[in-house]
Amino acid sequence: MDRLNASTRRNFLKQLVLASGILALPISVQSASKSIHTRKIPSTGLDLSIIGTGTWRTFNVGNDHQARLKRCEVLRTFFEMGGQMVDSSPMYGSAEEVLGFCLNRLGSIAEPLFSATKVWTSDTNEGRQQIRDSHRLWGIPEFNLLQVHNLVNWRAHLDTLFQMKADGKLQYVGITTSHGRRHRDIENIIVSEPIDFVQLTYHLQNREVENRLLPASLEKGVAVIANRPFSGGDLFDDYQRYPLPDWVKEFDCHNWAQFFLKFVISHPAITCAIPATSRVDHMIENMGAGYGELPDDATRRKMLRHISALH
């Protein structure tokens, strides 16, 4: 794939897009008037593409050179279709190192990058070292967003991140939860600390955050990143064997990935969803969710009723 010339690659992407049933082609290979949806980051008013990508498991490929090259093509497609946020963590094995390899290889293609990673350690000084290591592995001088992962030693790490932001070495500060616990603590931090982002789990079968965390984020002007929007792939296991109803075409939905993602990103509190994939065709499906119409409130309720009826 990395040896394809520009013309060959454009034709390849176009065929994949058409095969996926996506109406809006990648920006770099067509002249459609539609572009990917964006949401404003409340603390700055800057726009961010509504579909990002995660790297948990999918980029943990070690030194396997061919696997690394395939991840480069996944990221190339992501950026060409309007993606920005790439989220990783020191806890994701070799993912950060593989990201650095891909970003270096992609060069200017990766310039839309919105870089997001995490601090994940109970030791404050070790957290500072993690940040330095992440800079080195990614090969970038500054991150757009650093997040305290799963609230581990969160008070001390937030102090570190707030100081970095004050010193002009970091754009945004955030917190994360990936396991659905400690929602009360998350809410208290949203309300009491000047964070820019919160990352949490949200999908069709896990909507607990709609009760308090999403409303609190809207009220306090905190951007929300939705992780695990496919429930780690479980949603496909549960529903992919069923055909999509015809009415999903009303909001430009053409596959189950887009059904799941459009539900998530149509919530007004969600700034960006970060599904992870290791395949170009799946990346095209994921990114396609950011194009076209999004479900309104009535359609969201209809989607939930349809899912419930399948069980």
N, C-alpha and C positions, 0 to 999 in steps of 0.2 A: 504493500500500500504506500509506503513512504517513497517509492520510486515512481509512482504514477505522475505523469505530467499534469499540468493544470487542466487541460481540456479533457483528458481521460477521467480525472477525478470528478470534474463537474458532471460528466455523463453518468458516472457511477453513482454519485449522490442523488442525481435526479431520478435514476431508475429505482433506487432504494426508497426515495420519498414517495414516488408514484405507487410502488408496491405496498407501501404502508398505508396508502389512502389519505395522506396528509395533503390538505389543500394548499397550505402556504409552503412554498419551497424554501430551502436555505437562502438566506439573504444574498450570499455570494454567488449563487447560481441562477438567480432569476430577478425579475424586475417587478415583482408583485407589489401592490400598494400596501399590503398588510405587513406589519412588523411585529416582533414579539412584544407581548404585554410587559409593561414595567410598573413597579410600585415605587413610591417615594420613600426614602429612609427618613423617618420623622425628625431625627435630630439634626439633619443637614438639608433636607429637601432634595437631595440628589436621587436620580432615578436608578433603579436596579432591576435587571431582568427577572421576571417572576419565576423562571425555572433555572435552578442551578444544578450542581452535581456533587454528590458525595463520593468518597473514596474508600469507605469501610469495606473490607474484604476484596473489593474489585481491583484495587491497585496494589494489593499486598502480594507482589509477584517476585520479589527478591531480585536476583541477578539474571533471571531468564530473559535474554535479549529479545527473542521473538515476542514474548508476552509484553515486554516493555514497548516494542514498536506498535503492537496492537493497541495499547493504551494511548499511545500518541495519536493514533487515528481516531480513537474515541473522543479525545480532547479536541482534536482538530475540528471534528464535526460539531462538537458542542459550541466552540467559538464561532464557527461559520454560520451557525443557526441562531446566533444572538446571545449565547450564554455568557455569563460573567462570573458568578460566584462558584468557586471551587472550594469545598470544605474538606479538611483532613484533621489528623490528630497524631501526636506521638504514640498513641496507643494502637495505631493501625498498622503495626509491623513496619514493612518497608514502603508504605504508601507515600510518605513524604519524600523519600529519596527517589522513588519512581516518578513522582510529580516533577521534581527538579530536573530529572532526565528529560521528561517530555517537554517541559516549558523551554528548556535550553534548545531542544531540537526544533520546536515549533517557531521559535523566534518571534517575529512581529505578529504572527497569526494569533499569538496568545496575549496580545496587548489589551484586549478587553478584560483581562483577569481581575476579578475581585477576590483577593486571597483571604482565606479564613482558616485558622487552625486553633488549637486549644492548648491550655496548660492543664496537666493532669498528674499531680503528685501531692503528697501530704507535706512535703518539705518546701519551704519558701525559696531558699537559695537554689534548690534543684529546679524549681519552677523557672527561675531566671535562666538557668542553664538550658532547660528545655527550649525556651524561646530562642536563645542563641543557636541551638542545634537546628531548630526549625528554619531559621533564616538561612543557615548554611545548606541544609538539605534542599530547600525549595530554590535556593540560588537567587533570592530577592532581598533587597536591603530593608524593606519595611512591609508589614502586613496591613491590609485594610482592616481586618478584624481579628482580634484575639479574644478567646472565650475561656472562662473557667469551666472545665468539664465536670459535669455531675456534682457540682458544688464542693469538690474536694478542696479543703483549705481555702474556701472562697474569699474570706475576709482579707487574708494576707495577699492572695493573688490579685484581687481587685485593686488593692493599694498599689501593687506593682504596675498593673495595666493603666490605672488612672494616671500614675506618674509618667509612664511612657507617653500617654496621650497629651499630657500637659507639656511635655518636652518636645512635642512635634514628631515623635517616633512611631506613632500609631494613630490611625484614623478613628477606629471604633472599638468599644469595649462591650463584651457580652458574657452571658452565662448560658449553660446548657443542661438539659436533662435528656438522657437517651433511654431511660428505663421506666419512665412514667411515675416515679416516686418523688417524694418531697415537694409536692406541688404547693403546699402552704409556705414552705421556705422560699420557693421560687417567687410566689406572689409577693411575699414581704420584700424581697430584693427589688422586684419590679417597681414597687410602690416607694421604697425608701432610698434606693441607690440610683445615681445618675448614669445608668447603663444605656447603651444604644440599641443592643440586640438581646433577644432571648431566643434560644433554640430549644424546641420541644417536639415530642412525638404527636402527630396528628394524622389520622386517616379515617376512612369510612367506618371502621370497626372500633376505633378508639377516639371518641369525641369528648372525653372528660374535660379537656382544656377549654371547650366552649363555655363551660360554666363560669369560670373565674379568671383563668390566665389570659385568654384572648381578650375579654372585656377590659381587664386591668391594663394590658399592653396598649390597647386603643386609647384608653383614658390617659395614660402616662406618656404616650408618644414613643413607645418602644417598638422597634421593628421585630418581626417574628419570622424565624426560619423554621419550617416544618421538616423534621427529619423522619425517616422511615415511612414515607407516604404510601408504600406498598406493604407495610407491616413485614418487612424483611422477605418479601415474596409470597407471604401467606395469602394475600388477596388473590393472586393469580391462581394459586392452588384451589381456592374456594370457588372462584367464579369464571375462570377462563374457559371452562368447558361449556358454558352457556353462551348463546348468541347475544349480541348486543341488541337492544330494542331499536326499532327504526327511529324513534323520536330523538335519539341522541344526536342525529345529524343537525338538529335545530341549533345546537351549540358547537358545531364543527368537531364532533367527537367521532373517531373512526376505529378505535381499538380500546381494549380494557385499560391499558396504561393511561390513556388520555382520560377515560372515565374517572379513574381513581384520582389522577392529578388535578383535573379540572374541578372536582369537588373540593379538594384542598385549597387550591389557589383562588377559588371564587369567594372564600370567606374574606371579608374586608380587613381583618386583622393580619392576614398572612402577607408577608413581604416577599418571601421566596421559599420554594420547596426544593429539596435537594435529594432526589432519587439517585441511586448509584447503579452503574452498569459497567460491564466490561465489553459490550458489543456495540458496534456502530449502528446496526439496524434498530436496536433497542434505544440508543441515544436519540435517533431520529424520531422514534415514536414519542419518547419523553418530551423532547423539545417541541414537538408539534402541539402538545397540550398548551403551550404558551401563546399559540396563534388562534385567531378566529374568535368567535363568541365564547363568553363564559356563562355558566348557569346563573340565573337569578335565584332569588329565595324560593320561589315556587318550584322551580326546576330542581333545586337542591333537595327539597322535600320529596319530590317525585323520585329522584335518584335513590334516596334512602328507602322509600316504600318498595321500589323495585328490588333492591338488594335484600330487603327483609323477606320479600315474597319468594326468593330463590332458595331460602333455607327451609 
